[in-house]
């Protein structure tokens, strides 16, 4: 495992700031500030080393928490004998870690949406989630020595990725963000300057060097979104889409406008509905457009995960 195995969290700066994600990050920042503040009349509360996670709490307890500290997902079930061997090992190591990472336990029977979204094929399954993405993992019950080795490799790779400040949990005072790629900085400056061609070129250079770079993927998709909506009259587009449920062009344009208005769920639901009621080339066009809109948000975004499940239902 090396630092190259990790991708940076999404950068939604400048014009490629899609509203809903910005609000989520701002809310996260407020929660972080509140968590760091001492309770009235008492000392700060220590974060729990082991937490139980459900479908309803996954976004907050795993995705958002992983922006501050690595989260190790333990996917298990009460009937699973190997799980009964592995879970106590993970809980012991989580307590020893003293906050360097958090163990999040998921009962797959009680929370089927999580296991479905993560495409879990068997249990026990263990996944490491960092800054909103599953970055590595394993299946089956490993002995304690092998689990320790896996965790050591994970934390070493994270420390190298984060740089010298990586010894501290991400988000602690004094921690430094990883240095941004020069092409990423150039792209964001170009967006601030309104030069979409220069921004696209910078993102493409970065992707040529690092095809898995999520910042560049999101940025390039966002530039395309902005280009497609230039010159559109939002009211006219929405009226056209409302008047003709099968007008794929109107609905794809309306979805683009909704994305830029900070309403990704509305955009995704619109296109999934078009996919359900069309066929042939029209259906495929709506499907491809929806997949393109997914690229404007982080792969681990719960809104995207929900829409992917809706797309699968519409197609099959």
C-alpha positions as CSV (number, residue, x, y, z in Angstrom):
1,X,0.0,0.0,0.0
2,X,1.4,3.4,-0.9
3,X,0.2,7.0,-0.7
4,X,-0.8,6.7,-4.4
5,X,-3.5,4.3,-3.3
6,X,-5.4,7.2,-1.8
7,X,-7.3,10.0,-3.5
8,X,-7.8,13.4,-2.1
9,X,-11.2,14.6,-0.9
10,X,-13.3,16.5,-3.3
11,X,-12.5,20.2,-3.9
12,X,-15.6,22.1,-4.8
13,X,-14.1,25.6,-5.0
14,X,-14.9,28.5,-7.2
15,X,-17.7,28.1,-9.7
16,X,-17.6,24.3,-9.3
17,X,-19.3,24.6,-5.9
18,X,-22.5,22.6,-6.1
19,X,-24.4,24.2,-3.2
20,X,-25.7,21.0,-1.5
21,X,-22.2,19.7,-0.9
22,X,-21.0,23.1,0.3
23,X,-23.8,23.2,2.8
24,X,-22.9,19.7,4.0
25,X,-19.3,20.7,4.5
26,X,-20.3,23.9,6.3
27,X,-22.6,21.9,8.6
28,X,-19.7,19.4,9.2
29,X,-17.4,22.3,10.1
30,X,-19.9,23.6,12.7
31,X,-20.2,20.1,14.2
32,X,-16.4,19.8,14.4
33,X,-16.2,23.2,16.2
34,X,-18.9,22.1,18.6
35,X,-17.2,18.8,19.3
36,X,-13.9,20.6,20.1
37,X,-15.5,23.0,22.5
38,X,-15.5,21.8,26.2
39,X,-18.9,21.1,27.6
40,X,-20.1,23.7,30.1
41,X,-18.5,23.1,33.4
42,X,-16.5,20.0,32.3
43,X,-13.6,18.8,30.2
44,X,-13.8,17.9,26.5
45,X,-15.4,14.5,25.8
46,X,-13.3,11.8,24.3
47,X,-14.5,10.3,21.0
48,X,-15.7,6.8,21.2
49,X,-13.3,4.1,19.9
50,X,-16.2,1.8,18.8
51,X,-19.6,3.0,17.4
52,X,-22.6,1.1,16.0
53,X,-23.7,2.4,12.6
54,X,-27.1,2.1,10.8
55,X,-28.5,3.1,7.4
56,X,-29.7,6.3,9.0
57,X,-26.4,7.3,10.7
58,X,-24.0,6.1,8.0
59,X,-23.5,9.5,6.3
60,X,-22.7,11.3,9.6
61,X,-20.9,8.6,11.6
62,X,-18.8,7.2,8.7
63,X,-18.6,9.6,5.7
64,X,-18.4,12.9,7.6
65,X,-16.4,11.4,10.5
66,X,-13.8,10.0,8.0
67,X,-13.0,13.6,7.0
68,X,-11.4,14.0,10.4
69,X,-10.1,10.5,11.3
70,X,-9.9,7.1,9.5
71,X,-12.9,4.9,10.0
72,X,-12.7,1.1,10.0
73,X,-15.9,-0.5,9.0
74,X,-16.7,-3.9,10.4
75,X,-19.6,-5.5,8.5
76,X,-20.9,-8.4,10.5
77,X,-24.1,-10.4,11.4
78,X,-25.2,-12.2,14.5
79,X,-25.3,-15.6,12.8
80,X,-21.8,-15.2,11.3
81,X,-19.3,-17.4,13.3
82,X,-16.1,-15.9,11.7
83,X,-17.5,-12.4,12.6
84,X,-17.5,-13.5,16.3
85,X,-13.8,-14.2,16.0
86,X,-12.8,-11.0,14.2
87,X,-15.0,-8.4,15.9
88,X,-13.4,-8.7,19.3
89,X,-9.9,-8.3,17.7
90,X,-11.0,-5.1,16.0
91,X,-12.6,-3.8,19.2
92,X,-9.4,-4.5,21.1
93,X,-7.2,-2.7,18.5
94,X,-9.6,0.2,18.3
95,X,-9.2,0.7,22.1
96,X,-5.5,0.5,21.8
97,X,-5.5,3.1,18.9
98,X,-6.7,5.7,21.4
99,X,-8.5,7.8,18.7
100,X,-6.1,7.4,15.8
101,X,-8.9,5.6,14.0
102,X,-12.5,4.7,14.9
103,X,-14.2,1.3,14.5
104,X,-17.7,1.5,13.0
105,X,-19.7,-1.7,13.3
106,X,-22.5,-2.5,10.8
107,X,-25.0,-5.3,11.3
108,X,-25.7,-6.1,7.6
109,X,-29.1,-7.7,8.4
110,X,-30.2,-4.6,10.3
111,X,-28.7,-2.1,7.8
112,X,-29.0,-3.7,4.3
113,X,-28.7,-0.4,2.4
114,X,-25.1,0.0,3.6
115,X,-24.0,-3.5,2.5
116,X,-25.8,-3.0,-0.8
117,X,-24.2,0.3,-1.5
118,X,-20.8,-1.1,-0.7
119,X,-21.5,-4.2,-2.8
120,X,-20.5,-6.5,0.1
121,X,-20.4,-10.1,-1.1
122,X,-19.6,-12.0,2.1
123,X,-19.0,-11.3,5.8
124,X,-17.0,-10.5,7.7
125,X,-15.8,-7.7,5.5
126,X,-13.6,-4.9,6.8
127,X,-13.2,-1.6,4.9
128,X,-11.0,1.5,5.7
129,X,-12.8,4.7,4.9
130,X,-10.8,7.9,4.7
131,X,-12.0,11.3,3.6
132,X,-15.3,9.9,2.3
133,X,-13.9,6.9,0.4
134,X,-13.3,3.2,1.0
135,X,-9.5,3.0,0.3
136,X,-8.7,-0.6,1.2
137,X,-10.0,-3.6,3.1
138,X,-10.2,-7.4,3.5
139,X,-12.7,-10.2,3.8
140,X,-12.7,-13.1,6.2
141,X,-11.6,-13.5,9.8
142,X,-7.8,-12.9,10.0
143,X,-5.7,-13.6,13.1
144,X,-4.8,-10.6,15.3
145,X,-1.2,-10.5,14.0
146,X,-2.4,-10.1,10.4
147,X,-5.0,-7.5,11.4
148,X,-2.3,-5.5,13.2
149,X,-0.1,-5.7,10.1
150,X,-2.9,-4.5,7.9
151,X,-3.7,-1.6,10.2
152,X,0.0,-0.6,10.5
153,X,0.3,-0.5,6.7
154,X,-2.9,1.6,6.4
155,X,-1.7,4.1,9.0
156,X,1.8,4.3,7.5
157,X,0.3,5.0,4.1
158,X,-2.0,7.7,5.6
159,X,0.9,9.3,7.4
160,X,2.9,9.5,4.2
161,X,-0.1,10.9,2.3
162,X,-0.8,13.6,4.9
163,X,2.9,14.5,5.4
164,X,4.5,15.3,8.8
165,X,1.2,16.5,10.3
166,X,-0.3,13.1,9.5
167,X,0.7,11.8,13.0
168,X,-2.1,13.9,14.3
169,X,-5.8,13.0,13.6
170,X,-6.9,15.0,10.5
171,X,-8.7,18.2,11.6
172,X,-6.7,18.7,14.9
173,X,-5.4,22.2,15.5
174,X,-2.0,22.6,13.8
175,X,-2.5,19.9,11.3
176,X,-1.6,20.9,7.7
177,X,-3.5,19.9,4.6
178,X,-1.7,17.9,1.9
179,X,0.0,20.2,-0.6
180,X,-2.3,20.7,-3.6
181,X,-1.1,19.7,-7.1
182,X,0.0,22.7,-9.2
183,X,-2.4,21.9,-11.9
184,X,-5.2,21.7,-9.4
185,X,-4.3,25.1,-8.1
186,X,-4.1,26.4,-11.7
187,X,-7.5,25.0,-12.5
188,X,-9.1,26.5,-9.5
189,X,-7.6,29.9,-10.3
190,X,-8.8,29.6,-13.9
191,X,-12.3,29.0,-12.6
192,X,-12.1,32.0,-10.3
193,X,-11.0,34.0,-13.4
194,X,-13.8,32.6,-15.5
195,X,-11.5,30.8,-17.9
196,X,-13.2,27.5,-18.3
197,X,-10.9,26.3,-21.2
198,X,-7.8,26.9,-19.0
199,X,-9.5,25.1,-16.1
200,X,-10.4,22.1,-18.2
201,X,-6.9,21.9,-19.7
202,X,-5.4,21.9,-16.2
203,X,-7.7,19.2,-14.9
204,X,-6.9,17.1,-18.0
205,X,-3.2,17.4,-17.4
206,X,-3.7,16.2,-13.8
207,X,-5.8,13.3,-14.9
208,X,-3.2,12.3,-17.5
209,X,-0.7,11.9,-14.7
210,X,-3.1,10.7,-12.0
211,X,-6.2,9.0,-13.6
212,X,-7.7,8.3,-10.2
213,X,-7.5,11.9,-8.9
214,X,-11.0,12.6,-7.7
215,X,-10.4,16.4,-7.4
216,X,-9.6,16.5,-11.1
217,X,-12.5,14.2,-12.1
218,X,-15.0,16.3,-10.1
219,X,-13.5,19.6,-11.4
220,X,-13.6,18.5,-15.0
221,X,-17.2,17.3,-14.7
222,X,-18.1,20.6,-13.0
223,X,-16.6,22.6,-15.9
224,X,-18.6,20.6,-18.3
225,X,-21.7,21.2,-16.3
226,X,-21.1,25.0,-16.3
227,X,-20.5,25.0,-20.1
228,X,-23.7,23.1,-20.7
229,X,-25.8,25.6,-18.8
230,X,-24.3,28.7,-20.3
231,X,-27.0,30.7,-22.1
232,X,-29.9,28.5,-20.8
233,X,-33.1,30.2,-19.6
234,X,-33.9,28.2,-16.5
235,X,-37.6,28.9,-16.5
236,X,-38.0,28.0,-20.2
237,X,-36.1,24.8,-19.7
238,X,-38.2,23.7,-16.7
239,X,-41.4,24.6,-18.5
240,X,-40.4,22.5,-21.5
241,X,-39.6,19.6,-19.2
242,X,-42.9,19.9,-17.4
243,X,-44.8,20.0,-20.7
244,X,-43.2,16.9,-22.1
245,X,-42.2,14.1,-19.7
246,X,-40.4,12.3,-22.6
247,X,-38.3,15.3,-23.8
248,X,-34.9,14.0,-22.9
249,X,-33.0,17.1,-23.9
250,X,-35.3,19.3,-21.7
251,X,-34.9,17.0,-18.8
252,X,-31.2,16.7,-19.0
253,X,-30.9,20.5,-19.2
254,X,-33.3,20.8,-16.3
255,X,-31.1,18.4,-14.3
256,X,-28.0,20.4,-15.0
257,X,-29.7,23.5,-13.8
258,X,-30.8,21.7,-10.6
259,X,-27.3,20.6,-10.0
260,X,-25.9,24.1,-10.2
261,X,-28.8,25.3,-8.0
262,X,-27.6,23.0,-5.2
263,X,-30.3,20.4,-5.7
264,X,-28.5,17.2,-6.7
265,X,-31.3,14.9,-5.4
266,X,-33.9,16.6,-7.5
267,X,-31.6,16.3,-10.6
268,X,-30.9,12.6,-10.0
269,X,-34.6,11.8,-9.3
270,X,-35.6,13.6,-12.5
271,X,-33.2,11.6,-14.7
272,X,-34.1,8.3,-13.0
273,X,-37.7,9.0,-13.7
274,X,-36.9,9.7,-17.4
275,X,-35.0,6.4,-17.5
276,X,-38.0,4.6,-16.1
277,X,-40.4,5.9,-18.8
278,X,-38.2,5.9,-21.9
279,X,-36.5,3.2,-24.0
280,X,-33.8,2.7,-26.5
281,X,-31.6,5.7,-27.4
282,X,-33.5,8.1,-25.2
283,X,-33.1,5.9,-22.2
284,X,-29.4,5.4,-22.8
285,X,-28.9,9.1,-23.3
286,X,-30.6,9.9,-19.9
287,X,-28.5,7.1,-18.3
288,X,-25.2,8.5,-19.6
289,X,-26.1,12.0,-18.6
290,X,-26.9,10.8,-15.0
291,X,-23.6,9.0,-14.8
292,X,-21.9,12.2,-15.9
293,X,-23.6,14.2,-13.1
294,X,-22.5,11.6,-10.5
295,X,-18.9,12.6,-11.4
296,X,-19.6,16.2,-10.1
297,X,-19.8,14.8,-6.5
298,X,-17.5,12.6,-4.5
299,X,-17.9,8.9,-5.2
300,X,-18.7,8.3,-1.5
301,X,-21.4,11.0,-1.3
302,X,-24.5,9.5,0.2
303,X,-26.7,11.3,-2.3
304,X,-24.8,9.6,-5.1
305,X,-25.1,6.2,-3.4
306,X,-28.8,6.6,-3.1
307,X,-29.1,7.6,-6.7
308,X,-27.0,4.7,-7.9
309,X,-29.5,2.3,-6.1
310,X,-32.4,4.2,-7.8
311,X,-30.7,3.8,-11.2
312,X,-30.1,0.1,-10.7
313,X,-33.8,-0.3,-9.8
314,X,-34.9,1.7,-12.9
315,X,-32.7,-0.4,-15.2
316,X,-33.4,-3.8,-13.8
